[in-house]
Amino acid sequence: MRNVGGFIVGQGSLERLPAFVDARRELVGGGAKVVYLIDSYFANQPAIVARLSARTSDVVRYVDATHEPTTDGIDAITNELRGLLTGLPATIVGFGGGTTMDTAKAVANLLTNTGGAADYQGWDLVKVAAVHKIAVPTISGTGSEATRTCVMTNAKTGLKLGMNSDYTIFDQMVLDPDLTASVPRDQYFYTGMDAYIHCIEALAGSYRNAVGDAYSRETVNLCRQVFLADDMMSAEAREQLMVASYLGGCAIATSYVGLVHPFSAGLSVVLGLHHCIANCIALNALSEFYPAEHAEFQTMMTKQKVSLPVGVCANLSDEQYQRLVAATVVHAKPLTNALGPNFRDVLTDERVTEIFRRM
């Protein structure tokens, strides 16, 4: 398994980013441009953006994280950058949450490969090494900073799938828990639970190995320490969750998710729910498949005084339920990991629809 080339962890780590960027710039030629893809959340926080120390000649673009990445959206950003650059950038800095980091990874791949994003949805389809890239996560849980994929939705096919490739992995990352201090409490919980869910799915699946299991067990352990603590957003807890996010990404890079993520993908594709809250809603409806983990999830929500939206699948049409089923069962690899190759014997259209009706 290929891993992130190098990283720094701890409060104040962001101060090291300019040195990493300068070292990369000098390696390829001192005048090379750097692309900064920054979560639009920071568009009105100039003091934080200034700490990135971008040059006036660099390209700074804000990524709208209102919606998760789409293949068309990734193509648009890539083509925009091609018009602003002469040659390849020295590096791409992805500064933000999972949407921004996935965007940075996808764009880095497309700048060195022909075709569009949809051409690379799948496993090991990227053939040419990507542009160098650095991750700076500003929220913890998705594991995008560690994984070999960048997830996108193809509106034409309804498929939510990533560019799964060793070339997709970040070359460096900066894990500064100070950056997560201002995350809204509920969002912090929903996103952090993505790391927990990655790993309980991996540990319950059939595609397992000793390294992945070790990453998964430690991720779950750290998530328990964070979400069963009195203050899940203390400085110590935020650093623990940042490490859990990274380790959870490493875990899932060696294995597969299970039932939660396909149901979550259905909610995202058909109803437009963001990935992490969709994961929580899906886990909440899958108690018969993950009874112990579902009970622990309920305890964590109670402890942190976090609630979930209810009735998200109420009053849907038959056509919408059919689309939810299709957008779920298309994810054969994770469903096979969870239930075996005959997963459709368990997840009949009626059973899947009944599970969605609980959400």
C-alpha positions as CSV (number, residue, x, y, z in Angstrom):
1,M,0.0,0.0,0.0
2,R,1.3,3.4,-0.9
3,N,1.0,6.0,1.9
4,V,1.3,9.8,2.2
5,G,5.0,10.7,1.6
6,G,5.4,12.9,4.6
7,F,3.5,14.8,7.2
8,I,3.6,17.0,10.3
9,V,1.1,16.8,13.1
10,G,0.4,19.1,16.1
11,Q,-0.9,22.5,17.1
12,G,0.7,25.3,15.0
13,S,1.8,22.9,12.2
14,L,0.3,25.3,9.6
15,E,3.3,27.5,10.1
16,R,5.4,24.9,8.4
17,L,3.3,24.8,5.2
18,P,5.1,27.8,3.4
19,A,8.5,26.0,3.9
20,F,7.1,22.8,2.4
21,V,5.7,24.8,-0.6
22,D,8.9,26.7,-1.1
23,A,11.0,23.5,-1.1
24,R,8.8,22.0,-3.7
25,R,8.9,25.2,-5.8
26,E,12.7,25.3,-5.7
27,L,12.9,21.6,-6.7
28,V,11.0,22.2,-10.0
29,G,12.2,25.8,-10.6
30,G,11.9,28.8,-8.4
31,G,9.4,30.6,-10.7
32,A,6.9,27.7,-10.8
33,K,3.4,28.6,-9.8
34,V,1.5,26.9,-6.9
35,V,-2.3,26.2,-7.0
36,Y,-4.2,26.8,-3.8
37,L,-7.6,25.2,-3.7
38,I,-9.3,26.5,-0.6
39,D,-12.7,25.7,0.9
40,S,-15.0,28.6,0.3
41,Y,-15.7,28.6,4.0
42,F,-12.5,30.6,4.3
43,A,-13.2,33.2,1.6
44,N,-14.2,35.7,4.4
45,Q,-11.3,34.8,6.7
46,P,-8.3,36.6,5.1
47,A,-6.2,36.2,8.2
48,I,-6.2,32.4,7.9
49,V,-5.7,32.5,4.1
50,A,-2.7,34.9,4.6
51,R,-1.0,32.3,6.7
52,L,-0.7,30.1,3.5
53,S,1.8,32.7,2.1
54,A,0.7,32.4,-1.5
55,R,2.6,34.6,-4.0
56,T,0.7,37.1,-6.1
57,S,1.7,35.0,-9.2
58,D,0.2,31.8,-7.7
59,V,-3.4,30.6,-8.4
60,V,-5.8,30.9,-5.5
61,R,-9.2,29.4,-6.1
62,Y,-12.0,28.9,-3.7
63,V,-13.9,25.6,-3.9
64,D,-17.6,25.7,-3.2
65,A,-18.2,23.0,-0.7
66,T,-22.0,23.5,-0.6
67,H,-22.3,20.3,-2.7
68,E,-20.0,17.4,-3.0
69,P,-17.7,17.0,-6.0
70,T,-19.2,16.0,-9.4
71,T,-17.4,14.8,-12.5
72,D,-18.6,17.9,-14.4
73,G,-17.5,20.2,-11.7
74,I,-14.0,18.7,-11.5
75,D,-13.7,19.0,-15.3
76,A,-14.7,22.7,-15.1
77,I,-12.1,23.5,-12.4
78,T,-9.4,21.5,-14.3
79,N,-10.1,23.4,-17.5
80,E,-10.1,26.7,-15.7
81,L,-6.7,26.0,-14.2
82,R,-5.3,24.9,-17.6
83,G,-6.2,28.4,-18.9
84,L,-4.4,30.0,-16.0
85,L,-1.2,28.0,-16.0
86,T,1.6,27.6,-18.5
87,G,2.9,24.1,-17.7
88,L,2.2,22.2,-14.6
89,P,2.2,23.8,-11.1
90,A,4.9,23.0,-8.6
91,T,2.3,21.6,-6.2
92,I,-1.4,21.9,-5.4
93,V,-2.5,22.7,-1.9
94,G,-5.9,21.4,-0.8
95,F,-7.0,23.4,2.2
96,G,-10.4,22.5,3.6
97,G,-12.6,19.5,4.2
98,G,-13.2,16.3,2.3
99,T,-14.8,18.1,-0.7
100,T,-11.8,20.4,-1.2
101,M,-9.2,17.7,-0.6
102,D,-11.0,15.3,-3.0
103,T,-11.1,18.2,-5.6
104,A,-7.4,18.8,-5.2
105,K,-6.6,15.1,-5.8
106,A,-8.9,14.8,-8.8
107,V,-7.5,17.9,-10.4
108,A,-3.9,16.8,-9.8
109,N,-4.7,13.6,-11.7
110,L,-6.5,15.3,-14.6
111,L,-3.7,17.9,-15.2
112,T,-1.4,15.0,-16.2
113,N,-3.9,12.7,-17.8
114,T,-6.1,13.1,-20.9
115,G,-9.9,13.0,-20.8
116,G,-12.4,13.9,-18.2
117,A,-13.1,12.9,-14.6
118,A,-15.7,10.4,-15.5
119,D,-13.1,8.4,-17.5
120,Y,-11.2,7.6,-14.3
121,Q,-14.0,6.6,-11.9
122,G,-13.0,3.1,-10.9
123,W,-9.9,1.2,-9.8
124,D,-6.4,2.0,-11.1
125,L,-7.5,3.7,-14.3
126,V,-5.1,6.7,-13.8
127,K,-2.0,5.9,-15.8
128,V,0.3,8.9,-15.5
129,A,1.6,10.2,-12.2
130,A,-0.3,13.2,-10.8
131,V,0.9,16.7,-10.0
132,H,2.5,16.9,-6.5
133,K,-0.1,17.8,-3.9
134,I,-0.3,18.8,-0.2
135,A,-3.3,18.2,2.1
136,V,-4.2,20.6,4.9
137,P,-7.5,19.3,6.4
138,T,-9.6,21.8,8.3
139,I,-12.1,19.2,9.6
140,S,-11.5,15.6,10.7
141,G,-13.2,12.4,9.7
142,T,-13.3,11.8,6.0
143,G,-9.8,10.5,5.7
144,S,-9.4,12.1,2.3
145,E,-6.0,13.3,3.4
146,A,-4.9,9.6,3.5
147,T,-6.9,7.7,1.0
148,R,-6.1,6.6,-2.6
149,T,-9.5,7.9,-3.9
150,C,-11.3,11.1,-4.5
151,V,-15.1,10.6,-4.6
152,M,-17.2,12.2,-7.3
153,T,-20.8,11.9,-8.4
154,N,-21.5,11.4,-12.1
155,A,-24.9,13.1,-12.7
156,K,-25.4,11.3,-16.0
157,T,-24.9,7.8,-14.6
158,G,-25.9,8.4,-11.0
159,L,-22.7,6.7,-9.9
160,K,-20.9,8.0,-6.9
161,L,-17.3,6.6,-7.1
162,G,-13.8,7.8,-6.9
163,M,-10.5,7.7,-8.8
164,N,-9.0,4.9,-6.9
165,S,-5.3,5.0,-7.7
166,D,-1.9,5.2,-6.0
167,Y,-1.4,8.4,-7.9
168,T,-4.4,9.9,-6.1
169,I,-2.6,9.8,-2.7
170,F,-1.3,13.1,-1.3
171,D,2.5,13.6,-1.3
172,Q,2.5,15.6,2.0
173,M,0.0,16.7,4.6
174,V,-0.2,19.2,7.5
175,L,-2.4,18.1,10.4
176,D,-3.0,21.2,12.6
177,P,-5.8,20.6,15.1
178,D,-6.1,24.4,15.7
179,L,-7.8,24.6,12.3
180,T,-10.8,22.5,13.6
181,A,-11.5,24.7,16.6
182,S,-14.2,26.7,14.8
183,V,-16.1,23.8,13.2
184,P,-19.8,23.8,14.2
185,R,-20.4,21.2,16.8
186,D,-22.9,19.0,15.0
187,Q,-20.8,19.1,11.8
188,Y,-17.7,18.1,13.8
189,F,-19.6,15.1,15.1
190,Y,-21.1,14.0,11.8
191,T,-17.8,14.3,10.0
192,G,-15.7,12.7,12.7
193,M,-18.1,9.7,12.7
194,D,-17.0,9.0,9.1
195,A,-13.7,7.7,10.5
196,Y,-15.5,5.5,13.0
197,I,-17.9,4.1,10.3
198,H,-15.1,3.4,7.8
199,C,-13.5,1.2,10.4
200,I,-16.4,-0.7,11.9
201,E,-17.4,-1.5,8.3
202,A,-13.9,-2.7,7.4
203,L,-13.7,-4.8,10.6
204,A,-17.0,-6.5,9.9
205,G,-16.2,-7.3,6.3
206,S,-14.5,-10.2,4.5
207,Y,-11.7,-8.3,2.7
208,R,-9.5,-8.0,5.7
209,N,-5.7,-8.0,6.5
210,A,-3.6,-7.5,9.6
211,V,-2.4,-4.0,8.7
212,G,-5.9,-2.7,7.8
213,D,-7.3,-4.3,11.0
214,A,-4.6,-2.6,13.1
215,Y,-5.4,0.8,11.6
216,S,-9.1,0.2,12.0
217,R,-8.9,-0.9,15.7
218,E,-6.8,2.2,16.6
219,T,-9.2,4.5,14.7
220,V,-12.2,3.1,16.6
221,N,-10.3,3.4,19.9
222,L,-9.5,7.0,19.3
223,C,-13.0,7.8,18.2
224,R,-14.3,6.3,21.4
225,Q,-12.0,8.4,23.4
226,V,-13.2,11.5,21.6
227,F,-16.9,10.9,21.4
228,L,-17.4,9.4,24.8
229,A,-15.4,12.2,26.4
230,D,-17.0,15.1,28.3
231,D,-15.6,17.6,25.8
232,M,-15.3,16.1,22.3
233,M,-13.8,19.5,21.1
234,S,-11.1,20.0,23.6
235,A,-7.6,20.6,22.1
236,E,-6.6,17.1,23.0
237,A,-9.7,15.6,21.5
238,R,-9.3,17.6,18.3
239,E,-5.8,16.3,17.8
240,Q,-6.9,12.7,18.6
241,L,-9.7,13.0,16.0
242,M,-7.3,14.4,13.4
243,V,-5.1,11.4,13.9
244,A,-8.1,9.0,13.8
245,S,-9.2,10.6,10.5
246,Y,-5.8,9.9,9.0
247,L,-5.6,6.3,10.4
248,G,-9.1,5.6,9.2
249,G,-8.2,6.7,5.7
250,C,-5.2,4.4,5.8
251,A,-7.4,1.6,7.0
252,I,-9.9,1.9,4.2
253,A,-7.1,2.2,1.7
254,T,-6.3,-1.5,2.5
255,S,-9.9,-2.7,2.6
256,Y,-13.5,-1.8,1.7
257,V,-16.4,-0.2,3.4
258,G,-19.6,-2.2,4.0
259,L,-23.3,-1.5,4.0
260,V,-23.4,2.1,5.4
261,H,-21.5,3.8,2.6
262,P,-23.7,2.4,-0.3
263,F,-26.8,3.5,1.5
264,S,-25.2,6.8,2.2
265,A,-24.3,7.1,-1.5
266,G,-28.0,6.6,-2.3
267,L,-29.0,9.5,0.0
268,S,-26.3,11.7,-1.6
269,V,-27.0,10.9,-5.2
270,V,-30.8,11.0,-5.0
271,L,-31.5,13.4,-2.2
272,G,-28.4,15.6,-2.2
273,L,-27.4,14.9,1.4
274,H,-23.8,15.4,2.3
275,H,-21.7,12.3,2.8
276,C,-21.0,12.4,6.5
277,I,-24.5,13.2,7.8
278,A,-25.8,10.7,5.2
279,N,-23.5,8.1,6.8
280,C,-24.9,8.8,10.2
281,I,-28.5,8.6,9.0
282,A,-27.7,5.3,7.2
283,L,-26.0,3.7,10.3
284,N,-28.9,4.7,12.4
285,A,-31.2,2.6,10.1
286,L,-28.9,-0.4,9.9
287,S,-29.0,-1.7,13.4
288,E,-29.7,-5.3,12.4
289,F,-26.4,-5.4,10.5
290,Y,-24.3,-3.5,13.0
291,P,-26.0,-4.0,16.4
292,A,-23.1,-3.3,18.8
293,E,-21.8,-0.4,16.7
294,H,-25.3,1.1,16.3
295,A,-25.8,1.0,20.1
296,E,-22.4,2.7,20.7
297,F,-23.3,5.3,18.1
298,Q,-26.5,6.0,20.0
299,T,-24.5,6.4,23.2
300,M,-22.1,8.8,21.5
301,M,-24.9,11.0,20.2
302,T,-26.6,11.1,23.6
303,K,-23.3,11.9,25.3
304,Q,-22.5,14.8,22.9
305,K,-26.1,16.0,22.7
306,V,-26.2,15.6,19.0
307,S,-29.3,14.7,17.0
308,L,-30.0,13.5,13.5
309,P,-32.5,14.7,11.0
310,V,-35.6,12.5,10.8
311,G,-38.0,11.7,8.0
312,V,-35.5,12.4,5.2
313,C,-37.1,9.7,3.2
314,A,-40.7,10.4,4.1
315,N,-43.2,11.2,1.4
316,L,-41.0,10.1,-1.4
317,S,-42.4,8.8,-4.7
318,D,-42.1,5.2,-5.9
319,E,-39.7,6.5,-8.6
320,Q,-37.5,8.1,-5.9
321,Y,-37.4,4.9,-3.9
322,Q,-36.4,3.0,-7.1
323,R,-33.6,5.5,-7.7
324,L,-32.4,5.1,-4.1
325,V,-32.3,1.3,-4.5
326,A,-30.4,1.6,-7.8
327,A,-27.9,4.1,-6.4
328,T,-27.3,1.7,-3.4
329,V,-27.0,-1.7,-5.0
330,V,-24.6,-0.5,-7.7
331,H,-21.8,-0.5,-5.2
332,A,-21.0,-4.2,-5.5
333,K,-17.6,-4.3,-3.9
334,P,-18.5,-2.9,-0.5
335,L,-21.8,-4.9,-0.5
336,T,-19.9,-8.1,-1.3
337,N,-17.4,-7.2,1.4
338,A,-20.3,-7.0,3.9
339,L,-22.7,-9.7,2.7
340,G,-20.9,-11.9,0.2
341,P,-21.3,-12.2,-3.6
342,N,-25.0,-13.0,-3.3
343,F,-25.8,-9.8,-1.4
344,R,-28.9,-9.2,-3.5
345,D,-30.5,-12.2,-1.9
346,V,-30.4,-10.2,1.3
347,L,-30.8,-6.7,-0.2
348,T,-33.9,-7.2,-2.3
349,D,-35.5,-4.1,-3.7
350,E,-38.2,-4.4,-1.0
351,R,-35.6,-4.8,1.8
352,V,-33.6,-1.8,0.6
353,T,-36.7,0.3,0.3
354,E,-37.9,-0.7,3.8
355,I,-34.5,0.4,5.2
356,F,-34.7,3.8,3.5
357,R,-38.3,4.3,4.8
358,R,-36.8,4.2,8.4
359,M,-34.5,7.2,7.6
